[in-house]
Amino acid sequence: MTSQPVTTADHPVLRVPPADPAVAAAHFAAALAFHADASDVAAALTAGADPGFVLLDSRSAESWDQGHIPGAVHLPTSLIAGQAHGLLDPDVPVVTYCWGPACNGAARAALVLAGLGYRVKEMLGGFEYWVREGFAYETVRGPERRGADPLTAPVGAEACGC
């Protein structure tokens, strides 16, 4: 009995074929222009020098008090249009974050900031992945840190290697 070759029409992954390499390169370069991940943001913030961007937490005051990234600026999305120019230097890129991957608050904040003329990126994973990757955060009670979730970051390693 010989098996029949799988045709691309029947293949769940290749039913729509991969893009031409040049098209794929343009797509992924564009995606990186709009996004940073928690690990890269943490590395930039802890490198000891000016990270070259401002990190902006776009969540509510209650969310901020529950936990936020050290050094972040707190500016809820609803206040950005009226307060950004008083808090943010338009020449410095802004990286926004919100709760996590199931929340689009950071994207909404980035949209408002871009409309005001700021260069902006969204931090993928938001506060959830910051905590899950084992980075320190602050609450109204003071600094906190949890161990890295082995499904999101290598336990006991400085970097994920990606």
C-alpha atoms as one frame of an Amber mdcrd trajectory, in Angstrom:
protein
   0.000   0.000   0.000   1.509   3.334  -1.032   0.508   6.591   0.555  -0.799
   9.388  -1.558   1.196  12.657  -1.494  -0.569  15.476   0.282  -1.563  18.241
  -2.097  -1.321  21.827  -0.942  -5.106  22.166  -1.324  -5.499  19.476   1.365
  -2.695  20.724   3.616  -3.824  22.760   6.649  -0.581  24.777   6.752   0.295
  25.101   3.078  -3.228  25.549   1.692  -2.205  29.187   1.416   1.447  29.003
   0.330   4.152  30.981   2.137   4.879  34.426   0.783   7.744  35.162  -1.553
  10.892  35.688   0.572  11.128  39.393  -0.347   7.482  39.951   0.604   7.992
  38.016   3.838  11.091  40.065   4.691   9.172  43.318   4.160   6.299  42.059
   6.325   8.488  40.963   9.235  10.594  44.130   9.085   7.385  46.169   9.252
   6.121  44.112  12.206   9.350  44.755  14.120   8.956  48.492  13.455   5.674
  48.364  15.403   6.486  45.897  18.191   9.033  45.107  20.877   8.842  42.225
  23.328   9.108  42.267  27.106  12.547  40.654  27.082  14.013  43.290  24.758
  12.397  46.114  26.741  13.826  44.671  29.977  17.292  44.370  28.438  17.190
  47.992  27.264  15.937  49.273  30.631  18.572  47.401  32.633  21.546  48.107
  30.359  22.515  51.070  32.543  22.343  53.716  29.828  19.461  55.739  28.446
  17.252  53.118  26.752  16.359  55.549  23.953  12.605  55.350  24.573   9.961
  56.088  27.181   7.909  53.159  28.446   4.247  54.105  28.853   1.670  52.169
  30.895  -1.719  53.008  29.388  -3.863  51.255  32.034  -6.073  52.651  34.792
  -4.818  53.904  38.155  -6.125  50.734  39.811  -4.183  48.589  37.350  -1.037
  50.683  37.843  -1.312  50.258  41.621  -1.736  46.495  41.239   1.572  46.319
  39.385   3.633  48.219  36.831   7.071  48.167  35.246   9.680  50.213  37.133
  10.502  53.429  35.306   7.325  53.450  33.231   5.285  56.610  32.807   1.649
  56.184  33.776  -0.760  57.764  31.314  -4.117  56.056  30.787  -5.250  55.975
  27.177  -8.206  58.274  27.862  -5.799  61.002  29.066  -3.155  60.752  26.344
  -4.609  63.353  23.976  -4.766  65.992  26.717  -1.591  65.196  28.656   0.995
  63.583  26.373   2.614  66.833  25.255   3.190  67.832  28.886   4.726  64.479
  29.845   6.477  63.121  26.761   9.248  64.503  24.569   8.062  64.247  20.955
  11.641  63.449  19.876  11.848  60.321  22.060  10.114  57.119  20.895   7.409
  55.689  23.149   6.796  52.012  23.888   3.277  51.338  25.154   2.027  48.450
  27.236  -1.253  47.327  28.740  -2.371  44.114  30.490  -1.422  41.374  28.063
  -1.950  39.671  24.733  -5.734  39.525  25.179  -5.903  43.304  25.646  -5.576
  45.853  22.851  -5.180  48.852  25.164  -1.513  49.312  24.240  -2.444  49.382
  20.548  -5.163  51.983  21.223  -2.677  54.087  23.192  -0.112  53.745  20.393
  -2.711  54.865  17.863  -3.480  58.028  19.846   0.223  58.776  20.303   0.966
  58.244  16.612  -1.889  60.598  15.783  -0.202  63.204  17.994   3.061  62.800
  16.080   4.967  60.425  18.371   7.063  57.531  17.097   5.646  54.546  18.918
   5.922  50.782  19.393   3.765  48.361  21.357   5.327  45.965  23.874   4.016
  42.510  23.005   2.690  40.507  25.926   2.106  43.568  28.081   2.405  43.557
  31.837   1.347  39.889  31.978   4.380  38.676  30.065   6.678  41.079  31.889
   5.705  39.309  35.116   5.583  35.825  33.574   9.128  36.233  32.242  10.316
  36.935  35.786  11.102  40.645  35.575  10.735  42.879  38.639   7.682  45.094
  38.970   6.307  47.603  41.459   3.002  47.699  43.322   1.520  50.031  45.933
   3.139  47.697  48.496   6.605  48.039  46.937   8.833  46.024  44.583   7.879
  42.450  43.687   9.170  39.694  41.455   7.966  36.208  40.573   9.963  33.353
  39.170   9.958  32.957  35.402   7.225  30.803  33.916   9.116  28.048  32.047
   6.596  28.323  29.197   7.592  31.946  28.540  11.268  32.254  29.509  14.209
  30.017  30.350  14.397  29.510  34.090  17.706  30.730  35.500  19.002  32.260
  32.263  19.628  35.893  31.436  18.184  35.794  27.933  15.974  33.562  25.832
  18.358  33.479  22.896  15.797  34.522  20.330
